[in-house]
Amino acid sequence: MYHNPVLLKQSVDDLVTNPDGIYVDCTFGGGGHSREILSRLSEKGKLFSFDQDLDALKNTIDDPRFTLVNQNFRFLENSMLAYGISQVDGVLADLGVSSHQFDEAERGFSTRNNAPLDMRMNVMQSLDAKRVINEYEETELADIFYHYGELREARKLARDIVHHRKTKTITTTEDLKKLFSYLPPHKVNKFYAQLFQAIRIEVNQELEALKEMLVQALNVLRPEGRLVVISYHSLEDRLVKRFLKNGMFEGEQQRDIYGNYKKVFELLKSKAIIPDDKEIEENSRARSAKMRTGIKV
């Protein structure tokens, strides 16, 4: 299977309120969420799905109501305008890396396989993990490891990498992992997961793209339209939670002319929805998922 969609029924239940409406799936992947959305739409409904990964295009759906857009979701608003769409009824985003991307060893996303340092979701872009590891300054690497991987020893890790690459280019995931072979076995799995996450976020500019998509989703949603986001780590979830709460990512919350805090969304549920034990057992990727839904005010 290309990708096993997480929180499939719950997310589409929250998303689709008008069978005749226009909807956006920001992360098409294997098309699991898109197919479920289409099953809820009438003949008048429309679905636009985004994916920057060329592999995902092979999963396109033969349905006159469906359009697959080969773009990063950070171009959501302009892409929709190009199709003559200014307002939509709902936007869904299932963030992170697809099962297919993890399973394709040569993409370099997985910590389990030896592969070229790549980690690009869009294989046409020039920035890859090899360039990040071998060309970024020590301070840049330390910042990435600390902020995107939440690794306390970020400065030491960056120093070790810079010292090693002076004599030999780091070209594969195994080359990178060998630099930290001194780690105790009980810490290895979590450490590599955080390290690879940090590099991947930088390569794909994931948090910046997420912020741009959220702002544009707010712009294109019609009043009472719904934004549903499934995130997989705290960095994503914090951005989503804060944006749904007050339409901002940082700084002071806005107030209206009467001094009341200005809302852009009403939360459908006060707490994030998480998968049940059965789904986690069937799909291990679901264990860290959190889903939040906002209704545009």
C-alpha positions as CSV (number, residue, x, y, z in Angstrom):
1,M,0.0,0.0,0.0
2,Y,1.3,3.5,-1.0
3,H,0.0,5.0,2.2
4,N,-2.5,4.1,4.9
5,P,-4.5,7.2,5.7
6,V,-4.7,8.2,9.4
7,L,-8.0,9.2,11.1
8,L,-9.7,8.7,7.8
9,K,-13.4,8.6,8.8
10,Q,-13.0,11.2,11.6
11,S,-11.2,13.7,9.4
12,V,-13.7,13.5,6.5
13,D,-16.6,13.5,8.9
14,D,-15.4,16.8,10.2
15,L,-14.5,18.2,6.8
16,V,-17.5,17.5,4.5
17,T,-20.6,19.4,5.5
18,N,-21.9,20.2,2.0
19,P,-22.1,17.4,-0.6
20,D,-22.3,20.0,-3.4
21,G,-19.2,21.9,-2.1
22,I,-15.7,22.5,-3.2
23,Y,-12.9,20.8,-1.1
24,V,-9.1,20.7,-1.0
25,D,-6.9,17.8,0.1
26,C,-3.5,19.4,0.6
27,T,-1.6,16.1,0.9
28,F,-2.9,13.7,-1.7
29,G,-0.3,10.9,-1.3
30,G,-1.9,7.6,-2.0
31,G,-5.3,9.2,-2.4
32,G,-6.9,7.6,0.7
33,H,-8.5,10.8,2.1
34,S,-9.3,12.1,-1.4
35,R,-11.3,9.0,-2.3
36,E,-13.2,9.2,1.0
37,I,-14.0,12.8,0.4
38,L,-15.2,12.0,-3.1
39,S,-17.5,9.3,-1.7
40,R,-19.3,12.0,0.3
41,L,-19.8,14.5,-2.6
42,S,-22.6,14.7,-5.0
43,E,-22.2,15.1,-8.8
44,K,-22.0,18.8,-8.3
45,G,-19.1,18.6,-5.7
46,K,-15.5,19.2,-6.6
47,L,-12.2,18.1,-5.0
48,F,-8.7,19.6,-5.7
49,S,-5.8,17.7,-4.2
50,F,-2.2,18.8,-3.9
51,D,1.0,16.9,-3.9
52,Q,4.5,18.0,-4.9
53,D,5.9,14.4,-5.0
54,L,6.0,13.1,-8.6
55,D,5.4,9.5,-7.3
56,A,2.0,10.6,-6.0
57,L,0.8,11.5,-9.5
58,K,0.7,7.8,-10.3
59,N,-2.2,7.5,-7.9
60,T,-4.5,10.0,-9.6
61,I,-8.2,9.3,-9.5
62,D,-10.3,9.0,-12.7
63,D,-13.3,11.1,-11.7
64,P,-14.6,14.3,-13.4
65,R,-15.1,15.9,-10.0
66,F,-11.4,15.5,-9.2
67,T,-8.3,17.6,-10.0
68,L,-4.8,16.7,-8.9
69,V,-2.4,19.7,-8.6
70,N,1.3,18.9,-8.7
71,Q,2.3,21.7,-6.3
72,N,3.5,22.2,-2.8
73,F,0.5,23.2,-0.6
74,R,2.2,26.5,0.2
75,F,0.9,27.6,-3.3
76,L,-2.7,26.8,-2.3
77,E,-4.3,30.2,-2.9
78,N,-2.8,31.0,-6.2
79,S,-3.3,27.5,-7.5
80,M,-7.0,27.6,-6.7
81,L,-7.3,31.1,-8.3
82,A,-5.7,29.6,-11.5
83,Y,-8.7,27.2,-11.6
84,G,-11.1,30.1,-11.1
85,I,-11.8,29.1,-7.4
86,S,-11.8,31.9,-4.8
87,Q,-13.7,30.1,-2.0
88,V,-13.9,26.5,-0.8
89,D,-16.0,24.7,1.8
90,G,-13.2,22.8,3.4
91,V,-9.4,22.2,3.5
92,L,-7.8,19.0,4.8
93,A,-4.0,18.5,5.4
94,D,-2.5,15.2,6.6
95,L,1.0,16.4,7.3
96,G,4.4,14.6,7.4
97,V,6.0,11.9,5.3
98,S,3.9,9.3,3.5
99,S,4.4,5.6,4.2
100,H,5.6,5.3,0.5
101,Q,8.3,7.9,1.1
102,F,9.6,6.1,4.2
103,D,9.5,2.7,2.5
104,E,11.3,3.9,-0.7
105,A,14.9,3.4,0.7
106,E,16.6,5.5,-1.9
107,R,14.7,8.6,-0.8
108,G,16.7,8.7,2.4
109,F,13.8,9.4,4.8
110,S,14.1,6.3,6.9
111,T,16.6,5.6,9.6
112,R,16.4,1.9,8.9
113,N,18.1,1.8,5.4
114,N,21.4,2.9,4.0
115,A,20.6,5.4,1.3
116,P,21.8,8.6,-0.3
117,L,21.3,11.7,1.9
118,D,18.3,13.0,0.0
119,M,15.0,13.5,2.0
120,R,13.4,15.7,-0.7
121,M,9.6,15.5,-1.1
122,N,10.0,17.3,-4.4
123,V,12.8,15.6,-6.2
124,M,13.1,18.5,-8.6
125,Q,14.4,20.9,-6.0
126,S,18.1,21.5,-5.6
127,L,18.4,21.5,-1.8
128,D,18.8,18.0,-0.3
129,A,20.1,16.4,2.9
130,K,23.6,15.9,1.6
131,R,23.9,19.6,0.9
132,V,22.5,20.6,4.3
133,I,25.0,18.2,6.1
134,N,28.0,19.1,4.0
135,E,27.6,22.8,3.3
136,Y,25.7,24.4,6.1
137,E,27.7,26.4,8.7
138,E,28.2,24.8,12.1
139,T,25.8,27.4,13.7
140,E,23.2,26.7,11.1
141,L,23.3,23.0,11.7
142,A,23.1,23.5,15.5
143,D,20.1,25.7,15.1
144,I,18.4,23.1,12.9
145,F,19.1,20.2,15.3
146,Y,17.9,22.2,18.3
147,H,14.8,23.8,16.9
148,Y,13.6,21.2,14.5
149,G,14.8,18.0,16.2
150,E,14.6,19.3,19.8
151,L,18.1,17.8,20.4
152,R,19.8,19.3,23.5
153,E,23.2,18.3,22.3
154,A,22.8,20.2,19.1
155,R,26.0,22.1,19.3
156,K,28.1,19.0,19.8
157,L,26.4,17.2,17.0
158,A,27.0,20.1,14.6
159,R,30.7,20.2,15.7
160,D,31.1,16.5,15.1
161,I,29.7,16.7,11.6
162,V,31.8,19.7,10.6
163,H,34.9,18.1,11.9
164,H,34.3,14.9,10.0
165,R,33.4,16.5,6.7
166,K,36.7,18.3,6.5
167,T,38.3,15.0,5.6
168,K,35.5,13.1,4.0
169,T,32.1,14.0,2.4
170,I,29.1,12.6,4.2
171,T,27.0,11.1,1.4
172,T,24.7,8.4,2.9
173,T,22.5,8.0,5.8
174,E,24.8,5.3,7.1
175,D,27.8,7.7,6.9
176,L,25.8,10.1,9.1
177,K,24.7,7.5,11.6
178,K,28.3,6.2,12.0
179,L,29.4,9.6,13.4
180,F,27.3,8.9,16.4
181,S,28.1,5.3,17.0
182,Y,29.2,6.2,20.5
183,L,25.6,6.6,21.7
184,P,24.2,4.1,24.1
185,P,22.0,1.5,22.4
186,H,18.9,2.5,24.4
187,K,19.1,6.1,23.0
188,V,19.8,5.3,19.4
189,N,16.3,5.0,17.9
190,K,14.9,8.1,19.4
191,F,18.0,10.1,18.6
192,Y,18.1,9.1,14.9
193,A,14.4,9.8,14.6
194,Q,14.9,13.4,15.9
195,L,18.0,13.9,13.9
196,F,16.4,12.8,10.6
197,Q,13.3,14.8,11.4
198,A,15.3,18.0,11.8
199,I,17.2,17.5,8.5
200,R,14.0,16.6,6.7
201,I,12.2,19.7,8.0
202,E,15.0,21.9,6.8
203,V,15.3,20.3,3.4
204,N,11.6,20.6,2.7
205,Q,11.0,23.9,4.6
206,E,8.1,22.1,6.2
207,L,7.2,24.5,9.0
208,E,7.4,27.6,6.7
209,A,5.3,25.8,4.1
210,L,2.8,24.8,6.8
211,K,2.4,28.4,8.0
212,E,1.9,29.7,4.5
213,M,-0.7,27.0,3.8
214,L,-2.6,27.7,7.0
215,V,-2.8,31.4,6.2
216,Q,-3.9,30.7,2.7
217,A,-6.5,28.2,3.8
218,L,-8.1,30.8,6.0
219,N,-8.2,33.2,3.0
220,V,-9.9,30.7,0.7
221,L,-12.3,29.2,3.2
222,R,-15.8,30.5,3.0
223,P,-17.5,31.5,6.3
224,E,-18.3,28.3,8.3
225,G,-15.9,26.4,6.0
226,R,-13.7,23.9,7.8
227,L,-10.0,23.4,8.2
228,V,-8.9,19.9,9.3
229,V,-5.2,19.3,10.1
230,I,-3.5,16.0,11.2
231,S,0.0,16.6,12.6
232,Y,2.6,14.1,13.8
233,H,5.0,16.0,16.0
234,S,4.8,18.9,18.5
235,L,6.4,21.5,16.2
236,E,3.5,21.1,13.7
237,D,0.8,20.7,16.3
238,R,1.9,23.9,18.2
239,L,1.6,25.9,15.0
240,V,-1.8,24.5,14.1
241,K,-3.2,24.9,17.6
242,R,-2.1,28.5,17.9
243,F,-3.3,29.4,14.4
244,L,-6.7,27.9,15.0
245,K,-6.9,29.7,18.3
246,N,-6.1,33.2,17.2
247,G,-5.0,33.2,13.5
248,M,-1.4,33.9,14.5
249,F,1.8,32.0,15.0
250,E,3.5,34.4,17.4
251,G,3.1,37.7,19.0
252,E,0.1,39.4,20.8
253,Q,-3.4,38.1,20.0
254,Q,-5.5,40.6,18.1
255,R,-8.5,42.3,19.7
256,D,-11.6,43.8,18.1
257,I,-12.7,47.5,18.5
258,Y,-14.4,46.5,21.8
259,G,-11.3,45.0,23.3
260,N,-12.3,41.4,22.9
261,Y,-10.0,38.8,21.5
262,K,-10.6,38.4,17.8
263,K,-11.4,34.8,16.6
264,V,-10.9,33.6,13.1
265,F,-11.9,30.0,13.9
266,E,-14.3,28.2,16.3
267,L,-12.8,24.9,17.4
268,L,-15.1,22.0,16.6
269,K,-13.7,20.2,19.6
270,S,-11.7,21.7,22.4
271,K,-9.0,19.0,22.4
272,A,-7.1,17.3,19.6
273,I,-8.6,14.0,18.4
274,I,-6.2,11.0,18.5
275,P,-6.4,7.5,16.9
276,D,-7.8,4.7,19.0
277,D,-5.8,1.7,20.1
278,K,-7.2,-0.4,17.2
279,E,-6.0,2.1,14.5
280,I,-2.6,2.4,16.2
281,E,-2.3,-1.4,16.2
282,E,-3.2,-1.6,12.5
283,N,-1.1,1.4,11.5
284,S,1.9,2.3,13.7
285,R,2.3,5.7,12.0
286,A,-0.9,6.7,13.6
287,R,0.5,6.6,17.1
288,S,1.7,10.2,17.2
289,A,-1.2,11.7,15.2
290,K,-3.3,14.6,16.4
291,M,-6.2,16.1,14.5
292,R,-7.6,19.6,15.0
293,T,-10.6,21.1,13.3
294,G,-11.5,24.8,13.0
295,I,-14.7,26.4,11.6
296,K,-14.1,29.7,10.0
297,V,-15.9,32.5,11.8
